[in-house]
Amino acid sequence: MATSNPILCGSIAARPGRFGVAMHNAAYRALGLDHVYVAFGTEDTAGAIAAMRALGLRGLGLTMPHKVRVIDHLDALADDARAIGAVNTVVNDDGRLTGHNVDWIGAIRAFAEVGPVSGLRAAVVGAGGGARAVVFGLIRAGATVTLYARSVEQGRALAEHLGAVYAGSVAALAEADAVDLIAHVTPVGLNDASALLVPEAALRPGRIVFDAVPQPVDTRLLREAAARGCRTIPGVRMQLHQAAAQFELYTGRSPDLGVMEDALRTAMAAAGTPAATAASP
């Protein structure tokens, strides 16, 4: 098979970012690994995967618009990617490309930082690819999941496919009592510090509130939740842990999470992004 020297890993996205680059390369250096991570900007999924084969790239992380359409260009899917219906990581084993989805791992590890996941009564807001990964992870970790989504058709289909309960529109969450964790997994609030989809009445003291939106770190949802006595988890915690899971797939080693956190903080500061809550839930 084709090989690279040093071993090359990376990501593809319509608009590449630098946070993954910073985290992965810092973790490689800390372990003395001869790996390099590069973020590529492209919307050509087929071309990127062909290049991965031709050049011997070890691994690629994927985000929109590649997560679903990459499936047709792979040799195999891991069980998680098949169940979720999307791929966010491709691993090259001697020319055989396998699609994985470690978004769910990132989410569950982030949730576990504030307590056990098994037995939680979780309310998930959203019905897109990110929500599918979070629902999959929560159920796999032993939580019960109720889904709230603006699209009735998508919400019911997701719930039926993964074993959750569809409870209706997001507004219905305001009246739900049996909830320990609220996971908001939609783009509402992305780069918009004023947007809020989750009803304020759902933000009751003692509940855990997670916002998958990574930018800004301190979203309106998290601010409102903290003000009402909720425990909050920012989306960058999921981003950090899914990067660590990718690192494990690429190298077979566990990264130093502290090193990755420091690199993430530094990259966020360089980008002018407040990082005060990036390293702790």
Legacy VTK file of the C-alpha trace (Angstrom):
# vtk DataFile Version 3.0
C-alpha trace
ASCII
DATASET POLYDATA
POINTS 281 float
0.000 0.000 0.000
1.015 3.627 -0.314
2.716 5.152 2.721
3.667 8.587 3.950
6.730 9.724 5.876
6.006 10.968 8.501
2.680 9.188 8.989
0.000 11.612 7.862
-3.408 12.063 9.465
-5.845 14.897 9.089
-9.375 16.092 8.503
-11.555 17.260 5.645
-14.215 19.942 5.895
-15.751 22.632 3.760
-14.182 25.159 6.139
-11.178 23.612 7.910
-10.362 24.671 11.456
-7.199 24.649 13.531
-8.380 23.153 16.820
-7.976 19.543 15.677
-4.576 20.348 14.199
-3.423 21.796 17.513
-4.746 18.945 19.664
-3.507 16.047 17.551
-0.049 17.420 16.824
0.509 18.320 20.488
-0.459 14.774 21.503
1.834 13.278 18.852
4.752 15.344 20.144
4.062 14.393 23.743
4.345 10.685 22.894
7.228 11.105 20.457
5.205 9.754 17.543
6.284 10.362 13.960
2.829 11.600 12.929
1.589 14.879 11.465
-2.008 16.131 11.346
-3.256 18.510 8.645
-6.702 20.058 8.102
-7.781 20.074 4.443
-10.512 22.304 3.047
-12.521 20.542 0.352
-16.062 19.623 -0.603
-14.868 16.853 -2.930
-15.516 13.749 -0.844
-14.664 11.236 -3.548
-11.444 13.035 -4.451
-10.345 13.271 -0.821
-10.888 9.562 -0.206
-9.093 8.683 -3.448
-6.173 10.820 -2.264
-6.230 9.058 1.095
-5.793 5.744 -0.700
-3.195 7.012 -3.164
-1.028 8.778 -0.591
-1.398 6.334 2.274
-2.934 8.691 4.821
-3.488 6.811 8.063
-6.646 8.599 9.201
-9.102 11.336 8.323
-11.659 13.111 10.463
-14.758 14.293 8.624
-17.392 16.906 9.166
-20.044 18.432 6.957
-20.624 17.918 4.075
-18.786 14.588 4.078
-20.271 12.512 6.909
-22.930 10.669 4.931
-21.747 10.767 1.354
-18.331 9.320 2.286
-19.996 5.975 3.026
-20.199 5.059 -0.666
-16.413 5.375 -0.987
-15.347 3.129 1.905
-14.571 -0.574 2.175
-16.290 -1.160 5.507
-18.255 0.480 8.306
-17.757 -0.036 12.020
-20.889 -0.961 13.952
-21.239 2.541 15.432
-21.104 4.271 12.048
-23.583 1.798 10.579
-26.061 2.305 13.430
-25.720 6.095 13.445
-25.782 6.344 9.664
-22.842 8.730 9.447
-19.043 8.619 9.526
-16.763 11.140 11.197
-13.512 9.154 11.132
-11.880 7.019 8.438
-9.005 4.681 9.283
-6.660 3.246 6.653
-5.430 -0.266 7.506
-3.081 -1.394 4.742
-5.294 0.105 2.074
-8.633 -0.955 3.577
-10.690 2.086 4.582
-13.115 1.692 7.481
-15.579 4.358 8.572
-16.165 4.986 12.267
-18.248 7.466 14.231
-16.643 8.607 17.483
-18.924 11.592 18.063
-20.893 9.391 20.455
-17.727 8.532 22.368
-16.876 12.224 22.707
-20.340 12.971 24.035
-20.461 10.108 26.542
-16.998 10.870 27.896
-18.015 14.505 28.315
-21.204 13.510 30.156
-19.266 11.079 32.371
-17.124 13.942 33.651
-20.070 15.119 35.761
-21.279 11.669 36.866
-22.393 8.191 35.765
-24.370 8.034 32.533
-26.077 4.704 33.167
-29.566 5.222 34.533
-29.858 8.852 33.451
-33.160 10.050 32.017
-31.967 12.034 29.034
-33.860 14.493 26.857
-32.168 15.020 23.502
-33.097 18.050 21.395
-32.485 17.550 17.679
-32.880 14.940 14.969
-29.846 15.463 12.723
-26.594 13.521 12.469
-25.171 14.876 15.714
-28.336 13.984 17.594
-28.229 10.464 16.166
-24.712 10.007 17.570
-25.668 11.354 21.000
-28.824 9.207 21.222
-26.842 6.145 20.152
-24.183 6.822 22.793
-26.624 7.490 25.618
-28.589 4.311 24.982
-25.396 2.294 24.638
-24.199 3.734 27.979
-27.401 2.704 29.748
-29.471 5.890 29.737
-33.094 6.158 28.692
-33.679 8.724 25.964
-36.631 10.902 25.067
-36.293 12.884 21.860
-37.644 16.359 21.096
-37.384 17.694 17.554
-38.906 20.331 15.304
-39.328 17.795 12.513
-41.931 15.205 13.479
-40.926 12.894 10.643
-37.212 12.993 11.444
-37.785 12.772 15.175
-40.010 9.712 14.970
-37.688 7.988 12.490
-34.617 8.567 14.652
-36.341 7.427 17.833
-37.682 4.275 16.207
-34.333 3.414 14.633
-32.265 3.762 17.804
-34.730 2.809 20.526
-35.642 6.195 21.971
-39.068 7.756 22.574
-40.227 10.688 20.463
-42.106 13.159 22.683
-42.941 15.910 20.239
-41.758 19.439 19.604
-39.018 21.160 21.584
-41.656 23.256 23.343
-42.984 20.094 25.007
-39.721 19.780 26.941
-40.820 22.656 29.170
-43.413 20.380 30.819
-41.257 17.246 31.116
-40.542 16.196 34.695
-38.557 12.946 34.406
-35.357 14.513 33.071
-31.820 14.369 34.486
-29.877 15.483 31.407
-30.791 17.820 28.566
-28.588 17.464 25.487
-29.066 20.167 22.873
-27.740 18.878 19.551
-28.790 21.329 16.837
-26.927 24.216 15.138
-29.040 26.831 16.969
-26.605 29.131 18.758
-23.605 28.390 16.545
-21.636 31.630 16.381
-24.689 33.371 17.837
-24.494 34.179 21.530
-28.153 35.248 21.676
-29.953 32.249 20.126
-31.841 29.805 22.333
-33.969 26.806 21.319
-34.431 24.927 24.609
-37.320 26.394 26.661
-36.099 28.288 29.707
-38.737 26.503 31.785
-36.879 23.229 31.150
-33.735 24.566 32.825
-34.551 23.408 36.340
-32.043 23.364 39.228
-29.932 20.218 39.429
-30.355 19.164 35.824
-27.325 18.584 33.635
-27.367 20.676 30.457
-25.116 19.964 27.498
-24.849 22.154 24.410
-23.140 20.502 21.437
-22.516 23.920 19.866
-18.732 24.489 20.159
-18.668 28.210 19.262
-19.096 30.277 21.325
-17.977 28.114 24.227
-20.310 29.910 26.624
-23.580 29.743 24.675
-26.760 31.429 25.797
-28.182 28.016 26.697
-25.266 27.299 29.026
-25.428 30.769 30.586
-29.172 30.508 31.217
-28.793 26.978 32.581
-26.006 27.931 34.984
-27.997 30.919 36.230
-30.878 28.565 37.086
-28.774 26.112 39.066
-28.022 23.532 36.374
-24.700 21.791 35.881
-23.401 22.602 32.402
-21.198 20.879 29.835
-19.842 22.936 26.903
-19.623 21.437 23.431
-15.854 21.733 23.323
-15.682 18.905 25.873
-17.254 16.606 23.280
-14.870 18.004 20.664
-11.879 17.269 22.898
-12.920 13.711 23.735
-13.837 12.761 20.177
-10.389 14.003 19.074
-8.839 11.753 21.719
-10.896 8.817 20.428
-9.699 9.501 16.883
-6.113 9.637 18.146
-6.567 6.180 19.662
-7.856 4.791 16.364
-4.987 6.296 14.379
-2.125 5.363 16.715
-3.289 2.548 19.001
-2.156 4.734 21.910
-4.020 6.788 24.495
-3.173 10.499 24.278
-2.330 12.752 27.200
-5.686 14.505 27.553
-4.096 17.350 29.524
-1.735 18.052 26.636
-4.664 18.116 24.221
-6.630 20.432 26.517
-3.725 22.866 26.758
-3.328 22.856 22.987
-7.048 23.473 22.548
-6.959 26.403 24.972
-3.983 27.934 23.169
-5.595 27.505 19.746
-8.853 29.020 20.964
-7.026 31.993 22.452
-5.143 32.520 19.193
-8.464 32.473 17.339
-9.926 35.026 19.718
-12.331 32.489 21.215
-12.918 32.671 24.984
-11.587 29.437 26.458
-12.398 29.896 30.130
-14.710 26.878 30.231
-12.973 24.771 27.614
-11.043 22.590 30.018
-13.733 21.778 32.558
-17.420 20.910 32.475
LINES 1 282
281 0 1 2 3 4 5 6 7 8 9 10 11 12 13 14 15 16 17 18 19 20 21 22 23 24 25 26 27 28 29 30 31 32 33 34 35 36 37 38 39 40 41 42 43 44 45 46 47 48 49 50 51 52 53 54 55 56 57 58 59 60 61 62 63 64 65 66 67 68 69 70 71 72 73 74 75 76 77 78 79 80 81 82 83 84 85 86 87 88 89 90 91 92 93 94 95 96 97 98 99 100 101 102 103 104 105 106 107 108 109 110 111 112 113 114 115 116 117 118 119 120 121 122 123 124 125 126 127 128 129 130 131 132 133 134 135 136 137 138 139 140 141 142 143 144 145 146 147 148 149 150 151 152 153 154 155 156 157 158 159 160 161 162 163 164 165 166 167 168 169 170 171 172 173 174 175 176 177 178 179 180 181 182 183 184 185 186 187 188 189 190 191 192 193 194 195 196 197 198 199 200 201 202 203 204 205 206 207 208 209 210 211 212 213 214 215 216 217 218 219 220 221 222 223 224 225 226 227 228 229 230 231 232 233 234 235 236 237 238 239 240 241 242 243 244 245 246 247 248 249 250 251 252 253 254 255 256 257 258 259 260 261 262 263 264 265 266 267 268 269 270 271 272 273 274 275 276 277 278 279 280
